[in-house]
Amino acid sequence: MSQVFISYARSTEAIAKAVGDRLREAGYKVWRDDELPAHRSYSDVIEERLREAKAVVVLWSAEAIRSQWVRAEADVAREAGTLVQMSVDGVTPPIPFNQIQCADVNGWSGDTNHPGWGKVADSVASLVGAQQNVDEAPREASAPSGLTICVLPFVNMSGDGDQEYFSDGITEDVITDLSKVSALEVVARNTAFAYKGQVVDIKKVARELGLSHVIEGSVRKAGGRVRITAQLIDGGNGKHLWADRYDRELDDIFAIQDEISKAIVAALKVTLLPKEKKAIEHRGTTNSDAYNLYLMARQNWINANGLDQRPVEIAERICGQAVAIDPEYARAWGLMALARARLRVTYDKDYDVEQAAEKALTIDPENVEALCARAMMLGARGQHAEAWPFLNRALENDPESFEVHKEVARAAFQEGNIDKAIEHFEKTMRLLSTDYHGAGMLMTCYKAKKDPDNAKRVAQIVVDRCEKIFAKDPVNGPAFGMGVGALSVMGDLDRAQEWLDRALLVDPDNLHMRYNLACTLACEMEDKDKAIEVLEPFFAKIGYEMLHHSEADPDMDPIRDDPRYQEMYKAALKRTDASRAAS
């Protein structure tokens, strides 16, 4: 059980981390929302941790005052008598919290000698009680109550960067397997993958995330063989509780995964329920070649960010190879259906979506990718009410699926339900650290809500993620398209113009990119003529879903009444109506 809960707005995350570090160093068990378990509902975990805490430290800032989440958490703490307040930027807490003492830590950088921090530490000590000696040295052997685990990304030792998809896929499957064990709380993929490529201090990671145990490993794949090493480490003292190496034929990959998961569970002295054992052993295919192809396809799908046509087409094609090897592989059929749906409704390509979705759902009625594909196709036909049962079913089947939350957010946005879109785009942003598109859509939602602080917060995330994309793919048009908008929201118009010019030079035929560039030109850059010019190829080729998206997009409002826009829009509507009628 956590003793201290930290409530804060996202712009003060660095300060919240410092608060958590100082309190953990003092021996407290601390929780904040960067360590949500992968298999639990966001709101359920927040409420559970909030109500069990003996002290709730609220970091008031200009953004926090506007945050409904921070206010709600502060109110629960006020009612429970567990509230500890600190002002991190000099603001006064809002009514009624301004009637309660608030420590001024404006400019605090983590120094425990700061007078404001002394007040916070004293208040926490008073609330947590005499059972906690706050003057003791940091306790290396201390571990959180319960079993909270992080599976760090397995290191690709193959000597080939193109094999990264395989080591990432193995990591994700271990996370998924352990998440099926009810006695364990497993840190979400996004949190774990934040440590990818880093040399980490296991005990430090455990303190940062409030972990009892950490799992790390490596993968070497060459030809028809695979070598996997894995270690289970005590987060408190850094000692290895279990370790093993598996050097086998690639065909044994599923047996290796089963053995790793079961060995970890056994080392933790957890007894698997029969249904949990069955769930871990279920892989969807017994063919290692089909599995390898699926992992490759999924990596391409993730890289596409929902915008880049090339990797979506590659993912669809590779899934076709996977199901040719194993026609009963539901995961490959489901991903194929989702890729086909995206190509059909966004790029107006002629793919049989229903055939792939039907096959996936016949094999596995809970396949969320196939459910999302069906919902996408219904939305493309204007049958939005009929699409929601599929989305709700997918959300129920896998509440931690990036794909599901993104499709739910997209559907809500197109219906004008901005609050619901924000909820689910925020979730997608947390679930996948490379997703700049969902983050860009979230930025648009905050702009629509007239919330510039949150729009700028998310814009910085978009720029950071796009820059990481450019390090690997310097001509990625969709990333330029979204990044230009983010830079403009941040007020960096010179750099935005530079990215815009480069985007049209390196990827002029990318329709998604053109649309996002036009949004920025129409809004932040206020160049309506250029926006219309950039949109011409978009309206000439785009599918119905993106046309429908443009109808709901507030970024189009500055040019929506322009006769040139109206003419292009009507021609596109006529063309897509004919295409939908034919399907």
Secondary structure as GFF3:
##gff-version 3
##sequence-region A 1 583
A	DSSP	beta_strand	4	7	.	.	.	ID=ss1
A	DSSP	three_ten_helix	10	12	.	.	.	ID=ss2
A	DSSP	alpha_helix	13	25	.	.	.	ID=ss3
A	DSSP	beta_strand	30	31	.	.	.	ID=ss4
A	DSSP	three_ten_helix	33	35	.	.	.	ID=ss5
A	DSSP	alpha_helix	42	52	.	.	.	ID=ss6
A	DSSP	beta_strand	55	60	.	.	.	ID=ss7
A	DSSP	alpha_helix	62	66	.	.	.	ID=ss8
A	DSSP	alpha_helix	68	80	.	.	.	ID=ss9
A	DSSP	beta_strand	83	87	.	.	.	ID=ss10
A	DSSP	three_ten_helix	97	99	.	.	.	ID=ss11
A	DSSP	beta_strand	102	104	.	.	.	ID=ss12
A	DSSP	alpha_helix	115	128	.	.	.	ID=ss13
A	DSSP	beta_strand	147	151	.	.	.	ID=ss14
A	DSSP	beta_strand	155	156	.	.	.	ID=ss15
A	DSSP	three_ten_helix	161	163	.	.	.	ID=ss16
A	DSSP	alpha_helix	164	179	.	.	.	ID=ss17
A	DSSP	beta_strand	184	186	.	.	.	ID=ss18
A	DSSP	alpha_helix	189	193	.	.	.	ID=ss19
A	DSSP	alpha_helix	202	209	.	.	.	ID=ss20
A	DSSP	beta_strand	213	222	.	.	.	ID=ss21
A	DSSP	beta_strand	225	234	.	.	.	ID=ss22
A	DSSP	beta_strand	240	249	.	.	.	ID=ss23
A	DSSP	three_ten_helix	250	252	.	.	.	ID=ss24
A	DSSP	alpha_helix	253	267	.	.	.	ID=ss25
A	DSSP	alpha_helix	274	281	.	.	.	ID=ss26
A	DSSP	alpha_helix	288	304	.	.	.	ID=ss27
A	DSSP	alpha_helix	309	325	.	.	.	ID=ss28
A	DSSP	alpha_helix	330	347	.	.	.	ID=ss29
A	DSSP	alpha_helix	353	363	.	.	.	ID=ss30
A	DSSP	alpha_helix	368	380	.	.	.	ID=ss31
A	DSSP	alpha_helix	384	397	.	.	.	ID=ss32
A	DSSP	alpha_helix	402	414	.	.	.	ID=ss33
A	DSSP	alpha_helix	418	431	.	.	.	ID=ss34
A	DSSP	alpha_helix	436	448	.	.	.	ID=ss35
A	DSSP	alpha_helix	452	472	.	.	.	ID=ss36
A	DSSP	alpha_helix	477	489	.	.	.	ID=ss37
A	DSSP	alpha_helix	493	506	.	.	.	ID=ss38
A	DSSP	alpha_helix	511	522	.	.	.	ID=ss39
A	DSSP	alpha_helix	528	541	.	.	.	ID=ss40
A	DSSP	alpha_helix	544	552	.	.	.	ID=ss41
A	DSSP	three_ten_helix	554	559	.	.	.	ID=ss42
A	DSSP	alpha_helix	563	582	.	.	.	ID=ss43
###
